[in-house]
């Protein structure tokens, strides 16, 4: 089995689950026992200012109004921090230039470091054994290589379209399948 992690899963229009409409999922883990990823292009109606108030943590003023992200429908109150800081002790390399931190000890230094690029995701996307492979065979998802620019710096509203175009596909040609009677 070829691993999908790290990589991007791109939701196709025929995927009718509202949690994944035009979603780009950064795959963090993919194995025979299941898969896990973070939606990187769906902002939440919360900001770092809201997070700082609720968790009593400090945030750099320049970050206060930055949006948090819906990482997926599983455990929506659990936080995952994607970032590019090599200075954080608790970090797991997703691929060169991109790290994942999951502890509150990592959060405050990241939020105070104005030079670090950060995306804070609430929740994650999860699939059971063989589920994502079946969904891909059904045409619900495309797969491509991931890159830190899209994860950390690109406008979330443009990531789906830009990722599709980077694969040489015109997004206008992708239409939901209506089925045949």
C-alpha positions as a printed Julia matrix, in Angstrom:
181×3 Matrix{Float64}:
   0.0    0.0     0.0
   1.4    3.38   -1.05
   1.19   5.91    1.77
  -0.87   9.04    1.21
   0.93  10.85    4.03
   2.22  13.39    3.67
   0.15  14.59    0.76
  -3.02  16.44   -0.18
  -6.41  14.85   -0.64
  -8.6   17.12   -2.75
 -12.36  16.67   -2.41
 -14.22  16.24   -5.68
 -17.62  17.88   -6.28
 -19.4   14.51   -6.09
 -18.33  14.14   -2.45
 -21.58  15.24   -0.82
 -20.38  15.35    2.79
 -20.67  19.03    3.81
 -17.6   18.63    6.06
 -15.49  18.21    2.94
 -17.04  20.46    0.3
 -14.06  21.72   -1.75
 -11.74  20.62    1.06
  -8.01  20.14    0.81
  -6.82  17.71    3.47
  -3.2   17.48    4.52
  -2.71  13.79    5.26
  -0.74  13.32    8.46
  -1.05   9.56    8.87
  -2.0    6.74    6.51
  -1.6    3.07    7.3
  -3.46  -0.23    7.23
  -5.08   0.7    10.55
  -6.59   3.97    9.24
  -5.87   7.52    8.18
  -5.81  10.99    9.68
  -5.55  14.43    8.12
  -6.26  18.12    8.65
  -8.47  20.27    6.43
  -6.29  23.29    5.67
  -8.69  25.52    3.75
 -11.77  25.91    5.95
 -11.65  28.82    8.37
 -13.59  28.75   11.62
 -15.53  31.74   12.98
 -12.88  32.04   15.71
  -9.62  33.96   15.92
  -6.43  33.62   17.92
  -7.83  36.39   20.15
 -10.77  34.07   21.01
  -8.38  31.19   21.64
  -6.16  33.35   23.86
  -9.15  34.41   25.96
 -10.54  30.9    26.39
  -7.17  29.23   27.09
  -5.54  32.13   28.96
  -2.52  32.19   26.68
  -0.58  35.06   25.14
  -0.72  35.91   21.44
   1.33  38.38   19.41
  -0.78  41.42   18.55
  -0.16  40.83   14.84
  -1.84  37.39   15.11
  -4.89  38.3    17.2
  -7.3   38.59   14.29
  -5.99  35.59   12.31
  -8.62  32.89   11.84
  -8.51  29.41   13.28
  -9.35  26.48   10.99
 -11.79  23.57   11.01
  -9.35  20.66   10.77
 -12.18  18.16   10.42
 -15.28  16.76   12.1
 -13.53  14.4    14.55
 -12.79  15.78   18.05
 -13.62  19.39   17.04
 -12.27  20.83   20.3
  -8.83  19.25   19.97
  -6.12  21.55   18.59
  -3.43  20.83   16.02
  -0.8   23.43   15.11
   0.86  23.36   11.7
   3.92  25.63   11.57
   7.39  26.21   10.15
   9.3   26.91   13.39
  12.38  24.76   14.08
  12.64  26.4    17.51
   9.72  24.55   19.09
  10.87  21.54   21.08
   7.63  19.53   20.72
   7.25  19.18   16.98
   6.83  16.38   14.48
   8.1   16.91   10.97
   5.33  16.36    8.43
   7.75  17.06    5.57
  10.72  19.43    5.19
   9.65  22.91    6.24
   6.4   21.88    7.92
   5.86  20.68   11.48
   2.91  19.56   13.58
   2.65  20.34   17.29
  -0.16  19.15   19.52
   0.7   20.3    23.04
  -0.25  23.53   24.76
   3.45  23.97   25.66
   4.17  24.52   21.96
   1.23  26.83   21.37
   2.23  29.95   23.32
   5.77  30.22   21.89
   4.36  29.78   18.38
   1.69  32.43   18.89
   4.24  34.9    20.25
   6.78  34.27   17.46
   5.71  36.69   14.74
   8.22  35.19   12.3
   6.59  31.73   12.42
   3.86  30.83    9.97
   1.07  29.09   11.86
  -2.27  27.39   11.1
  -4.24  26.24   14.13
  -6.77  23.53   13.31
  -9.62  22.42   15.53
 -10.51  18.78   15.0
  -9.29  16.39   12.34
 -10.5   14.14    9.55
 -10.27  10.43   10.18
 -10.92   7.28    8.19
 -11.05   3.64    9.23
  -8.98   0.85    7.63
  -9.37   0.89    3.83
 -12.04   3.63    3.92
 -10.05   6.37    2.17
  -8.87   3.94   -0.52
 -12.51   3.01   -1.23
 -13.56   6.66   -1.37
 -10.71   7.38   -3.81
 -11.79   4.47   -6.04
 -15.31   5.93   -6.01
 -13.91   9.23   -7.32
 -14.52  11.28   -4.17
 -10.89  12.36   -3.75
  -7.8   13.19   -5.82
  -4.3   12.94   -4.4
  -1.25  15.11   -5.01
   1.96  16.14   -3.28
   1.65  18.63   -0.43
   3.7   21.77   -0.05
   4.29  24.13    2.89
   3.34  27.23    0.86
  -0.25  26.03    0.45
  -0.49  24.8     4.03
   0.87  27.89    5.78
   0.7   30.89    3.49
  -1.88  30.61    0.71
  -5.3   32.21    0.96
  -7.59  29.45    2.26
 -10.32  30.46   -0.21
  -7.96  29.78   -3.13
  -6.2   26.57   -2.03
  -8.69  24.1    -3.56
  -8.7   25.79   -6.97
  -4.92  26.41   -7.0
  -4.2   22.8    -6.02
  -6.49  21.46   -8.77
  -4.86  23.78  -11.32
  -1.36  22.7   -10.18
  -2.37  19.17  -11.19
  -3.11  20.38  -14.73
  -6.88  20.18  -14.26
  -9.34  22.96  -15.04
 -11.63  23.18  -11.97
 -14.5   24.22  -14.27
 -14.47  20.75  -15.8
 -15.16  19.11  -12.46
 -18.88  18.74  -12.02
 -20.86  16.68   -9.56
 -21.97  13.38  -11.02
 -25.71  13.07  -11.23
 -25.76   9.37  -11.91
 -27.57   7.55  -14.68
 -31.13   6.25  -14.37
